[in-house]
Amino acid sequence: MGLLNDLFPKTLDQVPRRVNKDFEAEIRKAAIQLAYQPEDMFCLKITQLREIFEVRWSVFLLGPAGCAKTAIWKTLLRSQNNYGEKTVFKPINPKAVTRNELYGSLHPTSREWREG
């Protein structure tokens, strides 16, 4: 959003954020079920993570200790499952596997694709 605001000043003020009220209510319910406080900024971060997953298939959550990284993905997982969207979480340590094992690779001579 910072880049968009740099290129087109005041655009963010004129274009409202897309809101799915049913899913936002589900986020608040899931947060309460997990004993988190469903504050507006917390719910916004969960919605933003969900929007990123709509266009990306792999995401890294980065930040200092205690900034709610785990709480955000756990609440998103619970809210999507409660909403009827089957969601599965599988943690992968990227240091434990090679890049080809993680993402897949193309064999140089046979041009055969190997799934990651």
N, C-alpha and C positions, 0 to 999 in steps of 0.2 A: 504494500500500500504506500510505502514511502516513495518508491520510484514513480508510481502513478501520480502521487501528489506533487512530486518535483516537476514532472512533465506537464501536468494539467492542474495548476493551483486551484484550490477551492472545489475541485470536482467531487471529492469525497463528501463534502457538505451537501451537494446537490443530488447525489445518487445514494439512495438508501440501501442499507444492507438487506440481503435476501433473508427472510425469517420464516422458518417452518415452526409455527407455534405448537403443533402437536408434538414434534420431536423435542422442542425446547422444554415442554412440560415433562417429557419422558426423561430428559437429562436431569431435571430437578428431582424427580422421583428416585432415579438411580443414585444420585448423590446422597440423598437422605438415607436410602437403603444401605449405602456403604459408609454411613456416618461422617459424610463430608458436609460442609456448609455450602449450599448452592448459591453463592454470590454471583452477581452479574458478570464480573470479569472471568470467573472460573467457568461459567457456562459458555461465555463467548469463546474462550480458548478451546473448549471441547467442540464447539460448532466449527471453529476454524480448522481443527484437526480433521474433522469429518469431511469438510470441504476439500482439504488437501488430498485425502484418500479417494475422493471422487476422480481426481486427475492423475494421481500417482499410485504406484503399487508398493513402494518401499519408502518409508519415512523414518527419519531419526529425530528423536526428541532430545534436545540439548539444553543444558542450563545448569546452574549451580545446585548444590545439594539443598533440598528443602523447598524447591520452587514448584512442587506439585506435578512433576513429570509423570510419576507412577499413578497418582490420583486421577490425572486427566485421562490416560489411556484406559485405566480400569473403569472409570465412569462411562467413557464412550463405549467400551465393550458391553457393559451391563445395559446401558440405555438402548443400544442397537438390538441386542437380544430381546429386551422387553418390548421393543417396537415391532418385532417380528422379522428383523433382518438377521439371519444367522451370521454370527461373527465368531471367529476362532482366533485365539492369540497363540502364537508359537515363538517363544524367544529364541533368537539365534545370536551367538557370540561371533561377530564378524572376524575376530582374530583366530577363531578355531577352525575356520574353513578357508579354502583359497577362493579367489575371486571367481574362477571358473565354476567351482562347486556351488557358489552362492548364486550367481547370475546365469550360468550356462555358458557354452562356448561353441565355436564353429571349428571343426577339424580342418586344418590347413590344406590337406591334400584331397580328402574325400568330400569336403564341403558339407559334411553331415553335422547337423545340430545336435548337441547334447544338452539336455535339460539341466538346469541348476537346482 
